[in-house]
Amino acid sequence: MSLTRKSTLLAIMSVAFVCTVVISTVAPAFALTKYFNCTTRAANKHADLTLEDVNECYYKIFVGAREYYLNETSVLNAPTQ
């Protein structure tokens, strides 16, 4: 294998590694932001934050994220009056 092919292969592997590391560190940060926003919406809606609201947000964001984002009729997504 020539030096040019080795350096190209090394560059491609390096870029793939960096992309993997960035994705694995950025995705949890977005999840925490969404969780904080969910608890804030719940607290603002009821003027009080209960343990049930916190548990509901935890389930929606971390455990059941796929179902949460597919469900447009969620109680916490409803506009406030």
Secondary structure, 3 states (H helix, E strand, C coil): CCHHHHHHHHHHHHHHHHHHHHHHHHHHHHHHHHHHHHHHHHHHHHCCCCHHHHHHHHHHHHHCHHHHHHCCCCHHHCCCC
